[in-house]
Amino acid sequence: MADHAEVDRTPLFVGVFVILVALTLASFWVANAENLFALPQTKWQVMIGISSAKAALVVLFFMHFWWEHSWKYLLTIPTLLMAVVLVVALIPDILQRRESYSDTRLNHSAAEEASITSK
């Protein structure tokens, strides 16, 4: 077997770390910004998008999926399929959750049309 030359990936990891810090600061700024978005849902969507980008960077570089060639598909595709199946399986349960509530619980639960409101 040929020896593989070790590549110094320190600058790459430092760069990814700096990007993660910047994304964390951006998430903090979005969370604390007043009147930045018209709807509170938009703020949460932006924060989830930033968090997803941070998670992707951690998985790709610090968990070494960027360099993994054969196992990454074997590990991620079944997990993704299971996540989709679980979400789809829970949809009927979520849609019909209020039908089995007692009167007391129904009186104190949020209305079906209730939207998320800001403070």
C-alpha positions in Angstrom: 0.0 0.0 0.0 1.2 3.5 -0.8 1.6 5.8 2.1 -0.8 8.7 2.1 0.7 12.1 2.7 -0.7 13.7 5.7 -2.5 17.0 4.8 -2.5 19.7 7.4 -6.1 20.6 7.8 -5.7 23.0 10.7 -6.4 26.1 8.6 -9.6 24.5 7.3 -10.8 23.6 10.8 -10.0 27.1 12.0 -11.9 28.6 9.1 -14.9 26.4 9.8 -14.7 27.4 13.5 -14.7 31.1 12.6 -17.8 30.5 10.4 -19.5 28.7 13.2 -18.8 31.6 15.6 -20.1 34.0 13.0 -23.3 32.0 12.5 -23.8 31.8 16.3 -23.5 35.6 16.5 -25.9 35.9 13.6 -28.4 33.6 15.3 -28.1 35.6 18.6 -28.6 38.8 16.7 -31.7 37.5 14.9 -33.1 36.2 18.2 -32.7 39.5 20.0 -33.5 41.9 17.2 -36.8 43.7 17.7 -39.0 44.4 14.7 -36.6 42.8 12.3 -39.2 40.6 10.7 -42.9 41.3 10.2 -43.9 37.8 11.5 -42.4 36.0 14.5 -42.5 32.8 12.4 -40.0 34.3 10.0 -37.6 34.9 12.9 -37.8 31.3 13.9 -37.4 30.1 10.4 -34.2 32.1 10.0 -32.9 30.9 13.3 -33.6 27.2 12.3 -31.9 27.8 8.9 -28.8 29.2 10.7 -28.8 26.3 13.1 -29.1 23.8 10.3 -26.1 25.4 8.5 -24.1 25.1 11.8 -25.1 21.5 12.2 -24.2 20.7 8.6 -20.7 22.2 9.1 -20.1 20.3 12.3 -21.2 17.0 10.6 -19.2 17.6 7.4 -15.9 18.8 8.9 -15.6 17.9 12.6 -17.3 14.5 12.2 -15.2 14.0 8.9 -18.1 13.3 6.6 -16.5 15.5 4.0 -13.8 12.9 3.5 -15.8 9.8 4.1 -16.7 8.3 0.7 -18.5 5.0 1.2 -20.1 5.1 4.6 -21.8 8.4 4.5 -24.6 7.3 2.3 -25.1 4.0 4.2 -25.4 6.0 7.4 -27.5 9.0 6.3 -30.0 7.7 3.8 -31.7 5.1 6.2 -31.7 7.8 8.9 -33.3 10.3 6.6 -35.9 7.8 5.5 -36.7 6.9 9.1 -37.1 10.5 10.0 -39.5 11.1 7.2 -41.5 8.0 8.1 -41.8 9.1 11.7 -43.0 12.6 10.8 -45.5 11.2 8.3 -46.7 8.6 10.8 -47.3 11.3 13.4 -49.3 13.7 11.2 -52.7 11.9 11.8 -52.1 11.9 15.5 -51.3 15.6 15.6 -54.3 16.5 13.4 -56.8 14.6 15.6 -55.3 15.4 19.0 -58.2 17.6 20.2 -60.8 14.9 19.5 -59.9 12.9 22.6 -59.5 15.8 25.0 -61.7 16.0 28.1 -63.9 19.1 28.5 -61.5 20.6 31.1 -58.5 20.2 28.9 -60.3 21.4 25.8 -61.3 24.6 27.6 -57.7 25.3 28.6 -56.0 24.3 25.4 -55.1 26.7 22.6 -57.6 27.2 19.8 -56.8 25.3 16.6 -56.5 28.6 14.7 -54.2 30.2 17.2 -51.1 31.6 15.8 -47.7 32.3 17.4 -47.7 35.8 18.8 -44.7 37.8 19.9 -44.2 39.2 23.4 
